[in-house]
Amino acid sequence: MEMSNVLVTGANGFVGAALCERLLKMNKSVVGLIRDRNYKSRRDILDNISVVYGDLRDYDTVRYAVSKYEIDTIFHLGAITILKMATVDPKTCFQINLMGTVNVLEAARECGHVKKVVVASSDKAYGVHENLPYKEDLALLASDPYSTSKSCTDLLAQSYAYTYGLNTSIVRSGNIFGPGDLNKSRIIPG
């Protein structure tokens, strides 16, 4: 799949910034959808991509980014990603993680020129299984708000693929680490 105009939601996050950096090195035209610039934002990245400021919960903003920049590939990384935050404020977690995903998928479907949507999920979507390691065909047995939001995100992406033929992929990552991680609560920060 050849991509030329790429949208990265959550482009100022830890993984989003790293992905943008990689895409820029590949000479891709990158658009980042971010809620705001903050002290964690990688200015070296944001200064070299097109930026749309807005909230994933606002469908018009998401659709604007996909339509205006004629996006053909979306990496949907924007989400509440911290388990503790999701537990303290489950309503916001569900609004951003679920409705944000619906907005991304619906904008991709409506605009018609999006060839691929990659949805970032989590190994937490599997919940707890007795047999390890996790395999992709395991049932999604989430129980807490964060895990449930990720299971639902996966199901939303699958439903858009099945119902509308939208080319989607789901990446269920676990324990992401690397340079530029400013979240000291992760297993391997910094």
N, C-alpha and C positions, 0 to 999 in steps of 0.2 A: 504494500500500500504506500503510495507516494503521497506525502503530506506537504502542503505548502503554507497554508494559513492555519495556525494552531492556536486554539484557545486553551489556557490553563487556568482553571478556577483555583483560588487559593495560591496564586502565584507568589505571594510574599511569605508563604509558610516555609517551613524547613524543607519539605520534599518538593513543593512547588517551585521554590527558587532554584533548587538543584536541577530540576527538570528544565526550567527555562534556560539556565546556563548551558545545559547540554544541547538543547534545541538551537540556541544561538550559535553554538560552535558548528552545528550542522547547517547553518545559513538558512534557517527557517524563519518565516515571518511570525512572530509570537505576540499574542495578545494576552494580557493577564487580567483576570477579573478579581479584584480585591476589594475588601470592605473598607480598609483605610491603611494609610501608611502609618507605621508605628515604629517603636525603637528596635523591633526585631527585623524590620524590612531590610532587605538587601538592596541598597540604593544602586550598587553596581549592576544589578539585574533590572530593577524597575526603570532605570534611566535608559535602558537599551531595548525596551519592549514598548508596545502600545499598551496603555493601561486604561481600563474601564473601572471606575470606582462605583461600587454598588453592592447590594446584599443579594445573596443567592435566593432569598425569600421573595424578591421582587422580580416577577416574571418578565416585566417589560425591560428591565435592565439586562437580564440574561439574553432575552431575544434580540435586543439591540446589539449586544456584543457579537452574537453569532451572525446576525444579518449584515450589520454595517461592515464588518471585516471579512465577509464571505468565507467564514470558517469552514474548513473541510475535515478537521480533526479536533476533537475535544478530549482533553485530559481533565476529568472532573476530580479534583483533589480537595476542593474547598469543603470544609466540614468542621463540626466540633470533634476534636480528636483526643481530647483528654478525658479519660474515664471519670475522674473526680468531678470535672465540670459538668459532665452529663448526668451524674448522680445528684449533684446539688440543684441543677436546673434542667430537669428532663424535658420540659415543654420547649425550651429554646433548642435543645439538642434535637428533638424530633422535628421541629419546624425547619431548622437548617439542614439537617442530614436527610430528611425525607422529602420535604417540599422543595428544598434546594435541588435535590436530584430530579424530582418530577419536572421542575422548571428547566433544568439542563436538557433532559431527554425530550421534553415537549418542544423546546426551541429547536433542537436538532431535527425533530420530526417535521415541524411546521416549515422550517426554512428550506428543507429539501436538498441542500447542497452539502450537508455534512455526510462524510463517507464513513466515519468511525468515531465511536465514543468509548473511551476507556474510563471506567469507574473505579476509583480507589476505595477498596473496602478494608477489611481487617480480618485477621485470623480469629478475632473475637466473635465473628459472626457464627462460627461453629459451636460456640458455647463450650460445654465440658463433655468430653467423650472419654470413655475408659481406655480405649486403645489409641496409642500414639504411634507414629505421627499422624497428624491430620491429613486426610486425602480429600481431593476436590469433590468426591461423590458423597461425602458425609452429610447427614442431615444438619440443618441449621437449628441449633438448640439454644439460642440466646435466652438470657433471663434478665439481665440488668438493662437499664436504659441505653447505654452506649452500644452494647452488643446487639440489642434488639434493633436499634437504629441502623446498624450495619447490615444485619440480616434483611431488614426491609429494603434497604438500598439495593442489595443484591437482587431481591425479588422484583423490585421496580425495573431494574435494568433488563432482567430476563423477560419481564412482561412486555417491554417495548420491543425487544428483539423478536419475541414470538408473535405478538399482535400486529406490529407495524413493520417488521422486517428491518428494524434499525440495527445496524452492525455494531454490537456492543461487546466489550470484554470487561471482565471483572478481575481486579488484582486484589487478592487477600493477603496483604503483607502483615508481618509480625516483627516486633522489635527492630524497627528501622533505626539505623545509626549512621553517623558520618559527620564530616566537618560542617560547622555552621549550626549545629543543633544547640539552641539556647534553652531548651526545656530540661532543667536539671532533675525532673522527676522520672525521666526515662531510664532504662536499664544502663545504657552506655551513653551518657550525655557528653557533648563537647568533643 
